[in-house]
Amino acid sequence: MVAQIGKNLTAERFKILGELWKNGIAAETLYNDNPKVPKQIQYALDTGIPLILWIGEDEVAKGIVKVKSLNHHEEYFIDRSELAAKV
């Protein structure tokens, strides 16, 4: 699941979805412009999604994505250029 922290990141979120889809990776997001963090996490938990890819203004500026593994309770960062290969 691709999620966002902060406002006005919908276009960036859909760029990431497009990259993942292009590489044959199943991915989805909530289709709200500015979804709330608890709602995004609850959706992933309710539907059995194992990873949440978080973006915020800082991540976009640095060219990274924060990855949260819901199964392993771990968080780490991946460079956008390596995202499809590492996910």
N, CA, C and O atoms as CSV, one atom per row, in Angstrom:
chain,resi,resn,atom,element,x,y,z
A,1,MET,N,N,0.843,-1.177,0.000
A,1,MET,CA,C,0.000,0.000,0.000
A,1,MET,C,C,0.881,1.230,0.000
A,1,MET,O,O,1.839,1.313,0.769
A,2,VAL,N,N,0.566,2.179,-0.850
A,2,VAL,CA,C,1.281,3.448,-0.887
A,2,VAL,C,C,0.445,4.455,-0.100
A,2,VAL,O,O,-0.720,4.689,-0.422
A,3,ALA,N,N,1.041,5.044,0.926
A,3,ALA,CA,C,0.343,5.987,1.791
A,3,ALA,C,C,1.132,7.287,1.847
A,3,ALA,O,O,2.303,7.346,1.472
A,4,GLN,N,N,0.471,8.304,2.315
A,4,GLN,CA,C,1.143,9.592,2.409
A,4,GLN,C,C,0.946,10.211,3.778
A,4,GLN,O,O,-0.054,9.980,4.458
A,5,ILE,N,N,1.926,11.000,4.157
A,5,ILE,CA,C,1.852,11.813,5.357
A,5,ILE,C,C,1.927,13.247,4.881
A,5,ILE,O,O,2.909,13.636,4.250
A,6,GLY,N,N,0.927,14.026,5.164
A,6,GLY,CA,C,0.902,15.409,4.721
A,6,GLY,C,C,-0.035,15.590,3.543
A,6,GLY,O,O,-0.578,14.631,2.995
A,7,LYS,N,N,-0.206,16.843,3.174
A,7,LYS,CA,C,-1.159,17.199,2.132
A,7,LYS,C,C,-0.468,17.400,0.789
A,7,LYS,O,O,0.745,17.595,0.708
A,8,ASN,N,N,-1.273,17.346,-0.244
A,8,ASN,CA,C,-0.848,17.665,-1.608
A,8,ASN,C,C,0.247,16.742,-2.144
A,8,ASN,O,O,1.128,17.184,-2.880
A,9,LEU,N,N,0.190,15.469,-1.777
A,9,LEU,CA,C,1.145,14.491,-2.274
A,9,LEU,C,C,0.474,13.418,-3.135
A,9,LEU,O,O,1.078,12.389,-3.437
A,10,THR,N,N,-0.764,13.665,-3.520
A,10,THR,CA,C,-1.512,12.667,-4.286
A,10,THR,C,C,-0.820,12.329,-5.597
A,10,THR,O,O,-0.726,11.154,-5.952
A,11,ALA,N,N,-0.335,13.323,-6.321
A,11,ALA,CA,C,0.339,13.071,-7.604
A,11,ALA,C,C,1.581,12.211,-7.393
A,11,ALA,O,O,1.845,11.298,-8.176
A,12,GLU,N,N,2.323,12.491,-6.366
A,12,GLU,CA,C,3.534,11.714,-6.071
A,12,GLU,C,C,3.180,10.276,-5.695
A,12,GLU,O,O,3.859,9.330,-6.094
A,13,ARG,N,N,2.122,10.133,-4.932
A,13,ARG,CA,C,1.655,8.800,-4.541
A,13,ARG,C,C,1.300,7.974,-5.778
A,13,ARG,O,O,1.633,6.792,-5.851
A,14,PHE,N,N,0.632,8.589,-6.741
A,14,PHE,CA,C,0.253,7.874,-7.945
A,14,PHE,C,C,1.440,7.610,-8.867
A,14,PHE,O,O,1.412,6.644,-9.629
A,15,LYS,N,N,2.475,8.435,-8.820
A,15,LYS,CA,C,3.706,8.140,-9.565
A,15,LYS,C,C,4.320,6.847,-9.039
A,15,LYS,O,O,4.748,5.992,-9.815
A,16,ILE,N,N,4.360,6.714,-7.722
A,16,ILE,CA,C,4.924,5.506,-7.115
A,16,ILE,C,C,4.079,4.289,-7.474
A,16,ILE,O,O,4.614,3.238,-7.824
A,17,LEU,N,N,2.767,4.432,-7.387
A,17,LEU,CA,C,1.887,3.320,-7.782
A,17,LEU,C,C,2.174,2.907,-9.221
A,17,LEU,O,O,2.277,1.716,-9.518
A,18,GLY,N,N,2.303,3.869,-10.102
A,18,GLY,CA,C,2.588,3.577,-11.510
A,18,GLY,C,C,3.895,2.809,-11.685
A,18,GLY,O,O,3.965,1.867,-12.475
A,19,GLU,N,N,4.934,3.213,-10.946
A,19,GLU,CA,C,6.219,2.518,-11.010
A,19,GLU,C,C,6.070,1.067,-10.563
A,19,GLU,O,O,6.601,0.156,-11.199
A,20,LEU,N,N,5.352,0.861,-9.476
A,20,LEU,CA,C,5.165,-0.492,-8.957
A,20,LEU,C,C,4.352,-1.335,-9.934
A,20,LEU,O,O,4.728,-2.470,-10.227
A,21,TRP,N,N,3.239,-0.796,-10.443
A,21,TRP,CA,C,2.400,-1.525,-11.393
A,21,TRP,C,C,3.180,-1.882,-12.657
A,21,TRP,O,O,3.059,-2.989,-13.182
A,22,LYS,N,N,3.978,-0.934,-13.136
A,22,LYS,CA,C,4.778,-1.160,-14.347
A,22,LYS,C,C,5.726,-2.342,-14.170
A,22,LYS,O,O,6.058,-3.030,-15.135
A,23,ASN,N,N,6.152,-2.568,-12.951
A,23,ASN,CA,C,7.074,-3.662,-12.646
A,23,ASN,C,C,6.364,-4.914,-12.137
A,23,ASN,O,O,6.999,-5.818,-11.593
A,24,GLY,N,N,5.055,-4.960,-12.315
A,24,GLY,CA,C,4.294,-6.154,-11.956
A,24,GLY,C,C,4.067,-6.351,-10.471
A,24,GLY,O,O,3.790,-7.464,-10.024
A,25,ILE,N,N,4.184,-5.283,-9.707
A,25,ILE,CA,C,4.007,-5.361,-8.259
A,25,ILE,C,C,2.599,-4.899,-7.900
A,25,ILE,O,O,2.194,-3.791,-8.249
A,26,ALA,N,N,1.864,-5.750,-7.207
A,26,ALA,CA,C,0.519,-5.379,-6.761
A,26,ALA,C,C,0.631,-4.287,-5.712
A,26,ALA,O,O,1.363,-4.429,-4.732
A,27,ALA,N,N,-0.088,-3.210,-5.917
A,27,ALA,CA,C,-0.060,-2.091,-4.977
A,27,ALA,C,C,-1.388,-1.357,-5.052
A,27,ALA,O,O,-2.061,-1.361,-6.083
A,28,GLU,N,N,-1.747,-0.736,-3.958
A,28,GLU,CA,C,-2.984,0.050,-3.925
A,28,GLU,C,C,-2.824,1.198,-2.958
A,28,GLU,O,O,-1.825,1.299,-2.245
A,29,THR,N,N,-3.814,2.055,-2.943
A,29,THR,CA,C,-3.824,3.208,-2.066
A,29,THR,C,C,-5.270,3.569,-1.759
A,29,THR,O,O,-6.193,3.082,-2.412
A,30,LEU,N,N,-5.457,4.409,-0.781
A,30,LEU,CA,C,-6.784,4.974,-0.544
A,30,LEU,C,C,-6.966,6.114,-1.549
A,30,LEU,O,O,-6.040,6.887,-1.797
A,31,TYR,N,N,-8.130,6.206,-2.106
A,31,TYR,CA,C,-8.365,7.200,-3.157
A,31,TYR,C,C,-8.966,8.482,-2.597
A,31,TYR,O,O,-9.999,8.958,-3.067
A,32,ASN,N,N,-8.309,9.025,-1.595
A,32,ASN,CA,C,-8.646,10.329,-1.017
A,32,ASN,C,C,-7.443,11.235,-1.274
A,32,ASN,O,O,-6.311,10.758,-1.348
A,33,ASP,N,N,-7.682,12.525,-1.411
A,33,ASP,CA,C,-6.558,13.432,-1.620
A,33,ASP,C,C,-5.629,13.487,-0.413
A,33,ASP,O,O,-4.409,13.483,-0.572
A,34,ASN,N,N,-6.180,13.538,0.760
A,34,ASN,CA,C,-5.372,13.661,1.968
A,34,ASN,C,C,-5.877,12.718,3.057
A,34,ASN,O,O,-6.442,13.170,4.052
A,35,PRO,N,N,-5.676,11.401,2.875
A,35,PRO,CA,C,-6.178,10.451,3.868
A,35,PRO,C,C,-5.438,10.580,5.201
A,35,PRO,O,O,-4.253,10.911,5.239
A,36,LYS,N,N,-6.141,10.320,6.261
A,36,LYS,CA,C,-5.570,10.387,7.608
A,36,LYS,C,C,-4.714,9.146,7.861
A,36,LYS,O,O,-5.041,8.053,7.398
A,37,VAL,N,N,-3.623,9.323,8.597
A,37,VAL,CA,C,-2.686,8.235,8.877
A,37,VAL,C,C,-3.371,7.045,9.541
A,37,VAL,O,O,-3.185,5.923,9.069
A,38,PRO,N,N,-4.154,7.220,10.610
A,38,PRO,CA,C,-4.785,6.053,11.236
A,38,PRO,C,C,-5.680,5.274,10.265
A,38,PRO,O,O,-5.736,4.045,10.323
A,39,LYS,N,N,-6.370,5.976,9.388
A,39,LYS,CA,C,-7.241,5.315,8.421
A,39,LYS,C,C,-6.421,4.475,7.444
A,39,LYS,O,O,-6.830,3.372,7.082
A,40,GLN,N,N,-5.270,4.987,7.018
A,40,GLN,CA,C,-4.404,4.261,6.099
A,40,GLN,C,C,-3.856,2.991,6.744
A,40,GLN,O,O,-3.832,1.929,6.121
A,41,ILE,N,N,-3.419,3.107,7.984
A,41,ILE,CA,C,-2.881,1.945,8.701
A,41,ILE,C,C,-3.976,0.917,8.936
A,41,ILE,O,O,-3.758,-0.277,8.733
A,42,GLN,N,N,-5.132,1.360,9.355
A,42,GLN,CA,C,-6.232,0.425,9.626
A,42,GLN,C,C,-6.651,-0.303,8.365
A,42,GLN,O,O,-6.950,-1.496,8.414
A,43,TYR,N,N,-6.680,0.386,7.240
A,43,TYR,CA,C,-7.034,-0.251,5.976
A,43,TYR,C,C,-6.038,-1.370,5.652
A,43,TYR,O,O,-6.435,-2.473,5.275
A,44,ALA,N,N,-4.761,-1.080,5.799
A,44,ALA,CA,C,-3.732,-2.091,5.517
A,44,ALA,C,C,-3.887,-3.294,6.448
A,44,ALA,O,O,-3.787,-4.437,6.002
A,45,LEU,N,N,-4.125,-3.050,7.714
A,45,LEU,CA,C,-4.306,-4.147,8.673
A,45,LEU,C,C,-5.552,-4.960,8.355
A,45,LEU,O,O,-5.514,-6.190,8.391
A,46,ASP,N,N,-6.648,-4.292,8.045
A,46,ASP,CA,C,-7.915,-4.976,7.767
A,46,ASP,C,C,-7.860,-5.834,6.503
A,46,ASP,O,O,-8.548,-6.851,6.415
A,47,THR,N,N,-7.057,-5.436,5.536
A,47,THR,CA,C,-7.011,-6.148,4.260
A,47,THR,C,C,-5.797,-7.063,4.118
A,47,THR,O,O,-5.612,-7.688,3.073
A,48,GLY,N,N,-4.974,-7.147,5.155
A,48,GLY,CA,C,-3.829,-8.053,5.131
A,48,GLY,C,C,-2.658,-7.581,4.290
A,48,GLY,O,O,-1.852,-8.394,3.836
A,49,ILE,N,N,-2.554,-6.281,4.079
A,49,ILE,CA,C,-1.441,-5.732,3.307
A,49,ILE,C,C,-0.188,-5.760,4.188
A,49,ILE,O,O,-0.205,-5.219,5.294
A,50,PRO,N,N,0.903,-6.387,3.712
A,50,PRO,CA,C,2.085,-6.556,4.563
A,50,PRO,C,C,3.021,-5.349,4.640
A,50,PRO,O,O,3.755,-5.201,5.617
A,51,LEU,N,N,3.002,-4.485,3.620
A,51,LEU,CA,C,3.909,-3.337,3.588
A,51,LEU,C,C,3.146,-2.049,3.330
A,51,LEU,O,O,2.208,-2.004,2.534
A,52,ILE,N,N,3.572,-1.012,4.019
A,52,ILE,CA,C,3.079,0.329,3.718
A,52,ILE,C,C,4.281,1.146,3.271
A,52,ILE,O,O,5.297,1.204,3.964
A,53,LEU,N,N,4.160,1.771,2.119
A,53,LEU,CA,C,5.191,2.670,1.621
A,53,LEU,C,C,4.736,4.086,1.934
A,53,LEU,O,O,3.742,4.559,1.383
A,54,TRP,N,N,5.455,4.757,2.812
A,54,TRP,CA,C,5.086,6.103,3.249
A,54,TRP,C,C,5.881,7.149,2.496
A,54,TRP,O,O,7.086,7.003,2.294
A,55,ILE,N,N,5.201,8.204,2.084
A,55,ILE,CA,C,5.893,9.370,1.550
A,55,ILE,C,C,5.381,10.608,2.273
A,55,ILE,O,O,4.209,10.707,2.637
A,56,GLY,N,N,6.273,11.517,2.462
A,56,GLY,CA,C,5.968,12.829,3.020
A,56,GLY,C,C,6.840,13.828,2.287
A,56,GLY,O,O,7.605,13.447,1.401
A,57,GLU,N,N,6.739,15.071,2.634
A,57,GLU,CA,C,7.530,16.092,1.952
A,57,GLU,C,C,9.027,15.814,2.075
A,57,GLU,O,O,9.765,15.976,1.103
A,58,ASP,N,N,9.479,15.399,3.248
A,58,ASP,CA,C,10.905,15.110,3.449
A,58,ASP,C,C,11.367,13.958,2.562
A,58,ASP,O,O,12.431,14.030,1.947
A,59,GLU,N,N,10.561,12.893,2.496
A,59,GLU,CA,C,10.925,11.740,1.676
A,59,GLU,C,C,10.996,12.116,0.200
A,59,GLU,O,O,11.921,11.713,-0.505
A,60,VAL,N,N,10.020,12.887,-0.263
A,60,VAL,CA,C,10.015,13.314,-1.664
A,60,VAL,C,C,11.259,14.150,-1.958
A,60,VAL,O,O,11.906,13.951,-2.986
A,61,ALA,N,N,11.596,15.076,-1.073
A,61,ALA,CA,C,12.766,15.935,-1.273
A,61,ALA,C,C,14.068,15.134,-1.306
A,61,ALA,O,O,14.995,15.478,-2.040
A,62,LYS,N,N,14.135,14.067,-0.508
A,62,LYS,CA,C,15.344,13.240,-0.431
A,62,LYS,C,C,15.361,12.109,-1.453
A,62,LYS,O,O,16.377,11.430,-1.603
A,63,GLY,N,N,14.251,11.897,-2.157
A,63,GLY,CA,C,14.196,10.823,-3.149
A,63,GLY,C,C,14.157,9.441,-2.529
A,63,GLY,O,O,14.736,8.494,-3.063
A,64,ILE,N,N,13.467,9.326,-1.388
A,64,ILE,CA,C,13.370,8.046,-0.691
A,64,ILE,C,C,11.912,7.723,-0.370
A,64,ILE,O,O,11.031,8.575,-0.490
A,65,VAL,N,N,11.679,6.494,0.035
A,65,VAL,CA,C,10.373,6.051,0.502
A,65,VAL,C,C,10.593,5.316,1.809
A,65,VAL,O,O,11.504,4.495,1.918
A,66,LYS,N,N,9.766,5.605,2.800
A,66,LYS,CA,C,9.831,4.887,4.064
A,66,LYS,C,C,8.952,3.647,3.951
A,66,LYS,O,O,7.795,3.739,3.540
A,67,VAL,N,N,9.490,2.505,4.308
A,67,VAL,CA,C,8.763,1.242,4.222
A,67,VAL,C,C,8.513,0.729,5.623
A,67,VAL,O,O,9.429,0.638,6.439
A,68,LYS,N,N,7.252,0.392,5.894
A,68,LYS,CA,C,6.891,-0.190,7.186
A,68,LYS,C,C,6.370,-1.594,6.927
A,68,LYS,O,O,5.386,-1.779,6.211
A,69,SER,N,N,7.039,-2.585,7.516
A,69,SER,CA,C,6.600,-3.969,7.427
A,69,SER,C,C,5.654,-4.235,8.586
A,69,SER,O,O,6.067,-4.221,9.746
A,70,LEU,N,N,4.389,-4.476,8.276
A,70,LEU,CA,C,3.409,-4.727,9.333
A,70,LEU,C,C,3.595,-6.104,9.952
A,70,LEU,O,O,3.266,-6.305,11.121
A,71,ASN,N,N,4.117,-7.052,9.186
A,71,ASN,CA,C,4.330,-8.401,9.710
A,71,ASN,C,C,5.529,-8.486,10.642
A,71,ASN,O,O,5.498,-9.217,11.632
A,72,HIS,N,N,6.588,-7.739,10.329
A,72,HIS,CA,C,7.828,-7.819,11.097
A,72,HIS,C,C,8.055,-6.618,12.014
A,72,HIS,O,O,9.050,-6.567,12.738
A,73,HIS,N,N,7.152,-5.668,11.984
A,73,HIS,CA,C,7.252,-4.470,12.834
A,73,HIS,C,C,8.598,-3.772,12.655
A,73,HIS,O,O,9.254,-3.394,13.626
A,74,GLU,N,N,8.994,-3.608,11.388
A,74,GLU,CA,C,10.241,-2.936,11.058
A,74,GLU,C,C,9.955,-1.763,10.138
A,74,GLU,O,O,8.958,-1.745,9.417
A,75,GLU,N,N,10.848,-0.786,10.176
A,75,GLU,CA,C,10.781,0.351,9.261
A,75,GLU,C,C,12.162,0.574,8.677
A,75,GLU,O,O,13.170,0.423,9.366
A,76,TYR,N,N,12.202,0.930,7.419
A,76,TYR,CA,C,13.465,1.238,6.773
A,76,TYR,C,C,13.191,2.145,5.579
A,76,TYR,O,O,12.039,2.354,5.199
A,77,PHE,N,N,14.260,2.680,4.989
A,77,PHE,CA,C,14.136,3.597,3.860
A,77,PHE,C,C,14.734,2.964,2.612
A,77,PHE,O,O,15.726,2.238,2.681
A,78,ILE,N,N,14.110,3.253,1.460
A,78,ILE,CA,C,14.590,2.770,0.172
A,78,ILE,C,C,14.675,3.963,-0.768
A,78,ILE,O,O,13.773,4.801,-0.803
A,79,ASP,N,N,15.762,4.037,-1.528
A,79,ASP,CA,C,15.881,5.063,-2.568
A,79,ASP,C,C,14.820,4.808,-3.622
A,79,ASP,O,O,14.556,3.660,-3.978
A,80,ARG,N,N,14.216,5.869,-4.118
A,80,ARG,CA,C,13.173,5.732,-5.143
A,80,ARG,C,C,13.688,4.980,-6.366
A,80,ARG,O,O,12.941,4.216,-6.978
A,81,SER,N,N,14.948,5.182,-6.728
A,81,SER,CA,C,15.515,4.520,-7.897
A,81,SER,C,C,15.588,2.995,-7.727
A,81,SER,O,O,15.663,2.265,-8.716
A,82,GLU,N,N,15.567,2.517,-6.487
A,82,GLU,CA,C,15.675,1.079,-6.202
A,82,GLU,C,C,14.360,0.485,-5.704
A,82,GLU,O,O,14.314,-0.690,-5.340
A,83,LEU,N,N,13.299,1.275,-5.683
A,83,LEU,CA,C,12.059,0.864,-5.046
A,83,LEU,C,C,11.485,-0.429,-5.613
A,83,LEU,O,O,11.236,-1.369,-4.857
A,84,ALA,N,N,11.273,-0.498,-6.902
A,84,ALA,CA,C,10.657,-1.698,-7.496
A,84,ALA,C,C,11.522,-2.931,-7.271
A,84,ALA,O,O,10.997,-4.009,-6.994
A,85,ALA,N,N,12.826,-2.791,-7.385
A,85,ALA,CA,C,13.717,-3.938,-7.201
A,85,ALA,C,C,13.716,-4.443,-5.766
A,85,ALA,O,O,13.801,-5.650,-5.535
A,86,LYS,N,N,13.621,-3.548,-4.814
A,86,LYS,CA,C,13.689,-3.951,-3.408
A,86,LYS,C,C,12.356,-4.388,-2.824
A,86,LYS,O,O,12.327,-5.203,-1.901
A,87,VAL,N,N,11.235,-3.856,-3.350
A,87,VAL,CA,C,9.927,-4.236,-2.831
A,87,VAL,C,C,9.596,-5.625,-3.330
A,87,VAL,O,O,8.531,-6.157,-3.015
